[in-house]
Amino acid sequence: MVVSVRANKKRIVAVLLLLAIAVGAFFLIPREPERIVYPGMTNEERVAFLSSFNWTVEEEPADFREVVIPVEFNDVYTAYNAMQNAQGFDLKPYAGEKCMQYRYIITNYPDCADTVFATVLVYEDSIIGGDVSTEAADGFMHGFAADSARFAAPEAD
């Protein structure tokens, strides 16, 4: 049995148009950007990571503890994750997971009388986020880069 399909100009144009749309969609559909993985299993790796932002920190963390990334983000965690996104991290894939939080005292933070901490979040053996902040009630929090946007503590209602 032989099937013959007549090729007319309309069919050829339609096939070419569909092919062009398919190829264009392949190149134009946004893809998830590849995330850079920062090793953070050892103290040396975490200190080197902070050093890459020109922070000098005390060699050992001031404290560390296990924390759980919430399954559902409230307003505070949504804002915190927006800061993480701005510096190339995303905590959403770790929702519900346990990770380690290490806080290092920054010894070269300019013009600040309060103690300034660099907080590093580590899941398994990789750094997944963190911040630079003070504990003061009127303190600040920003990403690892010194010139990153500052986030104020949420105001009480």
Buried (B, 14 or more C-beta within 10 A) or exposed (E): EEEEEEEEEEEEEEEEEEEEEEEEEEEEEEEEEEEEEBBBEEBEBBBEBBEEBEBEBEEEBBEBEEEEBEEEBEEEBEBBBEBBBBBEBEBEEBBEBEBBBBBBBBEEBEEEEEBBBBBBBBBEEBBBBBBBBBEEEEBBBBBBBBEBEEBEEEEEE
